[in-house]
Amino acid sequence: MVEREEIAVEVLTAMGWYRGRVTLPGGGRLLDYLNTKPDVVALTSAIMPDGARCAFVALNTEQVLAIRPAEDQA
């Protein structure tokens, strides 16, 4: 069984800021994940730019302008 951990992130696109959680290998770092050049950034427990909540959102990395670690959201 592979250990996984979730970290809270904020992702900026032309549509605005998305907030959610990214799943990484246990002990992994966000920068290491991004350096693998994934096709999408998969967010769970996502909050859309308009404030709507969604269980899962996949953002095309070509549309991502910035990504940063965030405070844990409820």
PDB file as gemmi writes it, atoms N, CA and C in Angstrom:
CRYST1    1.000    1.000    1.000  90.00  90.00  90.00 P 1                      
ATOM      1  N   MET A   1       0.833  -1.172   0.000  1.00  0.00           N  
ATOM      2  CA  MET A   1       0.000   0.000   0.000  1.00  0.00           C  
ATOM      3  C   MET A   1       0.884   1.244   0.000  1.00  0.00           C  
ATOM      4  N   VAL A   2       0.622   2.153  -0.906  1.00  0.00           N  
ATOM      5  CA  VAL A   2       1.395   3.384  -1.008  1.00  0.00           C  
ATOM      6  C   VAL A   2       0.809   4.425  -0.067  1.00  0.00           C  
ATOM      7  N   GLU A   3       1.673   5.025   0.730  1.00  0.00           N  
ATOM      8  CA  GLU A   3       1.219   6.084   1.619  1.00  0.00           C  
ATOM      9  C   GLU A   3       0.979   7.347   0.812  1.00  0.00           C  
ATOM     10  N   ARG A   4      -0.121   8.023   1.092  1.00  0.00           N  
ATOM     11  CA  ARG A   4      -0.466   9.261   0.418  1.00  0.00           C  
ATOM     12  C   ARG A   4      -0.757  10.323   1.465  1.00  0.00           C  
ATOM     13  N   GLU A   5      -0.562  11.568   1.091  1.00  0.00           N  
ATOM     14  CA  GLU A   5      -0.940  12.660   1.975  1.00  0.00           C  
ATOM     15  C   GLU A   5      -1.537  13.779   1.130  1.00  0.00           C  
ATOM     16  N   GLU A   6      -2.447  14.507   1.725  1.00  0.00           N  
ATOM     17  CA  GLU A   6      -3.102  15.609   1.027  1.00  0.00           C  
ATOM     18  C   GLU A   6      -2.577  16.921   1.572  1.00  0.00           C  
ATOM     19  N   ILE A   7      -2.392  17.892   0.661  1.00  0.00           N  
ATOM     20  CA  ILE A   7      -2.029  19.234   1.099  1.00  0.00           C  
ATOM     21  C   ILE A   7      -3.007  20.226   0.478  1.00  0.00           C  
ATOM     22  N   ALA A   8      -3.305  21.278   1.218  1.00  0.00           N  
ATOM     23  CA  ALA A   8      -4.197  22.323   0.735  1.00  0.00           C  
ATOM     24  C   ALA A   8      -3.416  23.235  -0.206  1.00  0.00           C  
ATOM     25  N   VAL A   9      -4.044  23.580  -1.340  1.00  0.00           N  
ATOM     26  CA  VAL A   9      -3.420  24.464  -2.319  1.00  0.00           C  
ATOM     27  C   VAL A   9      -4.435  25.476  -2.837  1.00  0.00           C  
ATOM     28  N   GLU A  10      -3.921  26.533  -3.436  1.00  0.00           N  
ATOM     29  CA  GLU A  10      -4.709  27.501  -4.184  1.00  0.00           C  
ATOM     30  C   GLU A  10      -4.124  27.538  -5.582  1.00  0.00           C  
ATOM     31  N   VAL A  11      -4.989  27.467  -6.588  1.00  0.00           N  
ATOM     32  CA  VAL A  11      -4.561  27.411  -7.983  1.00  0.00           C  
ATOM     33  C   VAL A  11      -5.202  28.567  -8.731  1.00  0.00           C  
ATOM     34  N   LEU A  12      -4.385  29.398  -9.382  1.00  0.00           N  
ATOM     35  CA  LEU A  12      -4.884  30.537 -10.144  1.00  0.00           C  
ATOM     36  C   LEU A  12      -4.994  30.178 -11.614  1.00  0.00           C  
ATOM     37  N   THR A  13      -6.171  30.420 -12.194  1.00  0.00           N  
ATOM     38  CA  THR A  13      -6.392  30.287 -13.635  1.00  0.00           C  
ATOM     39  C   THR A  13      -6.989  31.610 -14.113  1.00  0.00           C  
ATOM     40  N   ALA A  14      -7.237  31.729 -15.406  1.00  0.00           N  
ATOM     41  CA  ALA A  14      -7.869  32.933 -15.944  1.00  0.00           C  
ATOM     42  C   ALA A  14      -9.269  33.132 -15.366  1.00  0.00           C  
ATOM     43  N   MET A  15      -9.885  32.055 -14.896  1.00  0.00           N  
ATOM     44  CA  MET A  15     -11.225  32.125 -14.306  1.00  0.00           C  
ATOM     45  C   MET A  15     -11.189  32.592 -12.850  1.00  0.00           C  
ATOM     46  N   GLY A  16     -10.031  32.548 -12.198  1.00  0.00           N  
ATOM     47  CA  GLY A  16      -9.893  32.954 -10.807  1.00  0.00           C  
ATOM     48  C   GLY A  16      -9.196  31.885  -9.986  1.00  0.00           C  
ATOM     49  N   TRP A  17      -9.281  32.045  -8.660  1.00  0.00           N  
ATOM     50  CA  TRP A  17      -8.618  31.134  -7.732  1.00  0.00           C  
ATOM     51  C   TRP A  17      -9.504  29.941  -7.402  1.00  0.00           C  
ATOM     52  N   TYR A  18      -8.933  28.748  -7.524  1.00  0.00           N  
ATOM     53  CA  TYR A  18      -9.543  27.501  -7.073  1.00  0.00           C  
ATOM     54  C   TYR A  18      -8.810  27.106  -5.801  1.00  0.00           C  
ATOM     55  N   ARG A  19      -9.529  26.576  -4.826  1.00  0.00           N  
ATOM     56  CA  ARG A  19      -8.911  26.064  -3.608  1.00  0.00           C  
ATOM     57  C   ARG A  19      -9.316  24.615  -3.452  1.00  0.00           C  
ATOM     58  N   GLY A  20      -8.397  23.820  -2.944  1.00  0.00           N  
ATOM     59  CA  GLY A  20      -8.701  22.413  -2.735  1.00  0.00           C  
ATOM     60  C   GLY A  20      -7.493  21.676  -2.194  1.00  0.00           C  
ATOM     61  N   ARG A  21      -7.528  20.365  -2.342  1.00  0.00           N  
ATOM     62  CA  ARG A  21      -6.463  19.517  -1.807  1.00  0.00           C  
ATOM     63  C   ARG A  21      -5.870  18.668  -2.925  1.00  0.00           C  
ATOM     64  N   VAL A  22      -4.556  18.589  -2.949  1.00  0.00           N  
ATOM     65  CA  VAL A  22      -3.818  17.759  -3.897  1.00  0.00           C  
ATOM     66  C   VAL A  22      -3.267  16.564  -3.132  1.00  0.00           C  
ATOM     67  N   THR A  23      -3.369  15.376  -3.707  1.00  0.00           N  
ATOM     68  CA  THR A  23      -2.849  14.164  -3.082  1.00  0.00           C  
ATOM     69  C   THR A  23      -1.439  13.896  -3.603  1.00  0.00           C  
ATOM     70  N   LEU A  24      -0.499  13.748  -2.683  1.00  0.00           N  
ATOM     71  CA  LEU A  24       0.906  13.493  -3.008  1.00  0.00           C  
ATOM     72  C   LEU A  24       1.351  12.195  -2.344  1.00  0.00           C  
ATOM     73  N   PRO A  25       2.425  11.587  -2.842  1.00  0.00           N  
ATOM     74  CA  PRO A  25       3.000  10.436  -2.127  1.00  0.00           C  
ATOM     75  C   PRO A  25       3.403  10.881  -0.721  1.00  0.00           C  
ATOM     76  N   GLY A  26       3.319   9.993   0.247  1.00  0.00           N  
ATOM     77  CA  GLY A  26       3.684  10.315   1.622  1.00  0.00           C  
ATOM     78  C   GLY A  26       5.059  10.952   1.698  1.00  0.00           C  
ATOM     79  N   GLY A  27       5.159  12.093   2.363  1.00  0.00           N  
ATOM     80  CA  GLY A  27       6.428  12.797   2.492  1.00  0.00           C  
ATOM     81  C   GLY A  27       6.816  13.578   1.253  1.00  0.00           C  
ATOM     82  N   GLY A  28       5.969  13.548   0.219  1.00  0.00           N  
ATOM     83  CA  GLY A  28       6.262  14.265  -1.024  1.00  0.00           C  
ATOM     84  C   GLY A  28       6.088  15.764  -0.867  1.00  0.00           C  
ATOM     85  N   ARG A  29       6.693  16.496  -1.792  1.00  0.00           N  
ATOM     86  CA  ARG A  29       6.591  17.947  -1.782  1.00  0.00           C  
ATOM     87  C   ARG A  29       5.809  18.411  -3.005  1.00  0.00           C  
ATOM     88  N   LEU A  30       5.120  19.523  -2.875  1.00  0.00           N  
ATOM     89  CA  LEU A  30       4.347  20.079  -3.981  1.00  0.00           C  
ATOM     90  C   LEU A  30       5.251  20.368  -5.179  1.00  0.00           C  
ATOM     91  N   LEU A  31       6.413  20.923  -4.947  1.00  0.00           N  
ATOM     92  CA  LEU A  31       7.329  21.243  -6.044  1.00  0.00           C  
ATOM     93  C   LEU A  31       7.752  19.988  -6.799  1.00  0.00           C  
ATOM     94  N   ASP A  32       8.028  18.909  -6.086  1.00  0.00           N  
ATOM     95  CA  ASP A  32       8.401  17.654  -6.757  1.00  0.00           C  
ATOM     96  C   ASP A  32       7.261  17.161  -7.641  1.00  0.00           C  
ATOM     97  N   TYR A  33       6.024  17.252  -7.140  1.00  0.00           N  
ATOM     98  CA  TYR A  33       4.847  16.854  -7.926  1.00  0.00           C  
ATOM     99  C   TYR A  33       4.736  17.704  -9.192  1.00  0.00           C  
ATOM    100  N   LEU A  34       4.884  19.006  -9.056  1.00  0.00           N  
ATOM    101  CA  LEU A  34       4.754  19.894 -10.214  1.00  0.00           C  
ATOM    102  C   LEU A  34       5.871  19.683 -11.227  1.00  0.00           C  
ATOM    103  N   ASN A  35       7.050  19.302 -10.758  1.00  0.00           N  
ATOM    104  CA  ASN A  35       8.169  19.052 -11.664  1.00  0.00           C  
ATOM    105  C   ASN A  35       7.974  17.802 -12.515  1.00  0.00           C  
ATOM    106  N   THR A  36       6.998  16.942 -12.158  1.00  0.00           N  
ATOM    107  CA  THR A  36       6.696  15.779 -12.998  1.00  0.00           C  
ATOM    108  C   THR A  36       5.878  16.185 -14.224  1.00  0.00           C  
ATOM    109  N   LYS A  37       5.491  17.466 -14.288  1.00  0.00           N  
ATOM    110  CA  LYS A  37       4.705  18.034 -15.391  1.00  0.00           C  
ATOM    111  C   LYS A  37       3.418  17.256 -15.656  1.00  0.00           C  
ATOM    112  N   PRO A  38       2.550  17.170 -14.642  1.00  0.00           N  
ATOM    113  CA  PRO A  38       1.282  16.458 -14.836  1.00  0.00           C  
ATOM    114  C   PRO A  38       0.412  17.190 -15.853  1.00  0.00           C  
ATOM    115  N   ASP A  39      -0.455  16.455 -16.554  1.00  0.00           N  
ATOM    116  CA  ASP A  39      -1.377  17.066 -17.517  1.00  0.00           C  
ATOM    117  C   ASP A  39      -2.480  17.844 -16.821  1.00  0.00           C  
ATOM    118  N   VAL A  40      -2.856  17.389 -15.620  1.00  0.00           N  
ATOM    119  CA  VAL A  40      -3.901  18.062 -14.851  1.00  0.00           C  
ATOM    120  C   VAL A  40      -3.477  18.169 -13.394  1.00  0.00           C  
ATOM    121  N   VAL A  41      -4.027  19.172 -12.730  1.00  0.00           N  
ATOM    122  CA  VAL A  41      -3.909  19.286 -11.287  1.00  0.00           C  
ATOM    123  C   VAL A  41      -5.265  18.846 -10.747  1.00  0.00           C  
ATOM    124  N   ALA A  42      -5.291  17.732 -10.054  1.00  0.00           N  
ATOM    125  CA  ALA A  42      -6.531  17.166  -9.530  1.00  0.00           C  
ATOM    126  C   ALA A  42      -6.764  17.684  -8.118  1.00  0.00           C  
ATOM    127  N   LEU A  43      -7.865  18.384  -7.924  1.00  0.00           N  
ATOM    128  CA  LEU A  43      -8.222  18.926  -6.617  1.00  0.00           C  
ATOM    129  C   LEU A  43      -9.419  18.173  -6.054  1.00  0.00           C  
ATOM    130  N   THR A  44      -9.333  17.792  -4.796  1.00  0.00           N  
ATOM    131  CA  THR A  44     -10.487  17.237  -4.095  1.00  0.00           C  
ATOM    132  C   THR A  44     -10.967  18.283  -3.103  1.00  0.00           C  
ATOM    133  N   SER A  45     -12.217  18.147  -2.663  1.00  0.00           N  
ATOM    134  CA  SER A  45     -12.818  19.126  -1.747  1.00  0.00           C  
ATOM    135  C   SER A  45     -12.588  20.538  -2.271  1.00  0.00           C  
ATOM    136  N   ALA A  46     -12.879  20.732  -3.545  1.00  0.00           N  
ATOM    137  CA  ALA A  46     -12.558  21.980  -4.229  1.00  0.00           C  
ATOM    138  C   ALA A  46     -13.579  23.072  -3.974  1.00  0.00           C  
ATOM    139  N   ILE A  47     -13.083  24.298  -3.977  1.00  0.00           N  
ATOM    140  CA  ILE A  47     -13.928  25.485  -3.940  1.00  0.00           C  
ATOM    141  C   ILE A  47     -13.614  26.266  -5.208  1.00  0.00           C  
ATOM    142  N   MET A  48     -14.643  26.478  -6.021  1.00  0.00           N  
ATOM    143  CA  MET A  48     -14.496  27.139  -7.311  1.00  0.00           C  
ATOM    144  C   MET A  48     -14.343  28.652  -7.112  1.00  0.00           C  
ATOM    145  N   PRO A  49     -13.916  29.378  -8.159  1.00  0.00           N  
ATOM    146  CA  PRO A  49     -13.796  30.834  -8.034  1.00  0.00           C  
ATOM    147  C   PRO A  49     -15.099  31.528  -7.629  1.00  0.00           C  
ATOM    148  N   ASP A  50     -16.255  30.965  -7.994  1.00  0.00           N  
ATOM    149  CA  ASP A  50     -17.541  31.576  -7.633  1.00  0.00           C  
ATOM    150  C   ASP A  50     -18.023  31.160  -6.246  1.00  0.00           C  
ATOM    151  N   GLY A  51     -17.222  30.373  -5.525  1.00  0.00           N  
ATOM    152  CA  GLY A  51     -17.569  29.947  -4.177  1.00  0.00           C  
ATOM    153  C   GLY A  51     -18.285  28.614  -4.100  1.00  0.00           C  
ATOM    154  N   ALA A  52     -18.679  28.052  -5.251  1.00  0.00           N  
ATOM    155  CA  ALA A  52     -19.351  26.749  -5.262  1.00  0.00           C  
ATOM    156  C   ALA A  52     -18.362  25.671  -4.823  1.00  0.00           C  
ATOM    157  N   ARG A  53     -18.885  24.669  -4.134  1.00  0.00           N  
ATOM    158  CA  ARG A  53     -18.058  23.548  -3.674  1.00  0.00           C  
ATOM    159  C   ARG A  53     -18.256  22.355  -4.591  1.00  0.00           C  
ATOM    160  N   CYS A  54     -17.185  21.614  -4.798  1.00  0.00           N  
ATOM    161  CA  CYS A  54     -17.221  20.460  -5.691  1.00  0.00           C  
ATOM    162  C   CYS A  54     -16.313  19.387  -5.100  1.00  0.00           C  
ATOM    163  N   ALA A  55     -16.722  18.127  -5.173  1.00  0.00           N  
ATOM    164  CA  ALA A  55     -15.934  17.032  -4.610  1.00  0.00           C  
ATOM    165  C   ALA A  55     -14.612  16.844  -5.352  1.00  0.00           C  
ATOM    166  N   PHE A  56     -14.604  17.102  -6.673  1.00  0.00           N  
ATOM    167  CA  PHE A  56     -13.406  16.867  -7.482  1.00  0.00           C  
ATOM    168  C   PHE A  56     -13.387  17.818  -8.674  1.00  0.00           C  
ATOM    169  N   VAL A  57     -12.217  18.386  -8.951  1.00  0.00           N  
ATOM    170  CA  VAL A  57     -12.011  19.230 -10.128  1.00  0.00           C  
ATOM    171  C   VAL A  57     -10.645  18.881 -10.701  1.00  0.00           C  
ATOM    172  N   ALA A  58     -10.573  18.711 -12.022  1.00  0.00           N  
ATOM    173  CA  ALA A  58      -9.300  18.495 -12.708  1.00  0.00           C  
ATOM    174  C   ALA A  58      -9.009  19.729 -13.550  1.00  0.00           C  
ATOM    175  N   LEU A  59      -7.919  20.422 -13.240  1.00  0.00           N  
ATOM    176  CA  LEU A  59      -7.548  21.628 -13.965  1.00  0.00           C  
ATOM    177  C   LEU A  59      -6.404  21.323 -14.920  1.00  0.00           C  
ATOM    178  N   ASN A  60      -6.596  21.647 -16.188  1.00  0.00           N  
ATOM    179  CA  ASN A  60      -5.553  21.470 -17.194  1.00  0.00           C  
ATOM    180  C   ASN A  60      -4.371  22.354 -16.818  1.00  0.00           C  
ATOM    181  N   THR A  61      -3.176  21.782 -16.721  1.00  0.00           N  
ATOM    182  CA  THR A  61      -2.019  22.564 -16.280  1.00  0.00           C  
ATOM    183  C   THR A  61      -1.659  23.671 -17.266  1.00  0.00           C  
ATOM    184  N   GLU A  62      -2.078  23.555 -18.513  1.00  0.00           N  
ATOM    185  CA  GLU A  62      -1.828  24.636 -19.470  1.00  0.00           C  
ATOM    186  C   GLU A  62      -2.634  25.885 -19.116  1.00  0.00           C  
ATOM    187  N   GLN A  63      -3.688  25.725 -18.319  1.00  0.00           N  
ATOM    188  CA  GLN A  63      -4.525  26.843 -17.902  1.00  0.00           C  
ATOM    189  C   GLN A  63      -4.121  27.409 -16.537  1.00  0.00           C  
ATOM    190  N   VAL A  64      -3.182  26.746 -15.864  1.00  0.00           N  
ATOM    191  CA  VAL A  64      -2.762  27.173 -14.531  1.00  0.00           C  
ATOM    192  C   VAL A  64      -1.720  28.281 -14.647  1.00  0.00           C  
ATOM    193  N   LEU A  65      -2.012  29.410 -13.995  1.00  0.00           N  
ATOM    194  CA  LEU A  65      -1.084  30.540 -13.991  1.00  0.00           C  
ATOM    195  C   LEU A  65      -0.163  30.513 -12.775  1.00  0.00           C  
ATOM    196  N   ALA A  66      -0.685  30.024 -11.648  1.00  0.00           N  
ATOM    197  CA  ALA A  66       0.101  29.946 -10.409  1.00  0.00           C  
ATOM    198  C   ALA A  66      -0.520  28.902  -9.504  1.00  0.00           C  
ATOM    199  N   ILE A  67       0.310  28.346  -8.641  1.00  0.00           N  
ATOM    200  CA  ILE A  67      -0.176  27.406  -7.628  1.00  0.00           C  
ATOM    201  C   ILE A  67       0.655  27.630  -6.379  1.00  0.00           C  
ATOM    202  N   ARG A  68      -0.024  27.604  -5.231  1.00  0.00           N  
ATOM    203  CA  ARG A  68       0.687  27.838  -3.970  1.00  0.00           C  
ATOM    204  C   ARG A  68       0.054  27.006  -2.861  1.00  0.00           C  
ATOM    205  N   PRO A  69       0.864  26.640  -1.871  1.00  0.00           N  
ATOM    206  CA  PRO A  69       0.307  25.971  -0.700  1.00  0.00           C  
ATOM    207  C   PRO A  69      -0.655  26.935  -0.005  1.00  0.00           C  
ATOM    208  N   ALA A  70      -1.648  26.400   0.672  1.00  0.00           N  
ATOM    209  CA  ALA A  70      -2.642  27.243   1.326  1.00  0.00           C  
ATOM    210  C   ALA A  70      -2.883  26.774   2.743  1.00  0.00           C  
ATOM    211  N   GLU A  71      -3.535  27.639   3.511  1.00  0.00           N  
ATOM    212  CA  GLU A  71      -4.006  27.239   4.826  1.00  0.00           C  
ATOM    213  C   GLU A  71      -5.099  26.207   4.616  1.00  0.00           C  
ATOM    214  N   ASP A  72      -5.223  25.289   5.523  1.00  0.00           N  
ATOM    215  CA  ASP A  72      -6.287  24.266   5.445  1.00  0.00           C  
ATOM    216  C   ASP A  72      -7.641  24.965   5.468  1.00  0.00           C  
ATOM    217  N   GLN A  73      -8.493  24.628   4.484  1.00  0.00           N  
ATOM    218  CA  GLN A  73      -9.859  25.170   4.492  1.00  0.00           C  
ATOM    219  C   GLN A  73     -10.822  24.136   5.014  1.00  0.00           C  
ATOM    220  N   ALA A  74     -11.934  24.579   5.508  1.00  0.00           N  
ATOM    221  CA  ALA A  74     -12.943  23.673   6.073  1.00  0.00           C  
ATOM    222  C   ALA A  74     -13.739  22.996   4.992  1.00  0.00           C  
TER     223      ALA A  74                                                      
END                                                                             
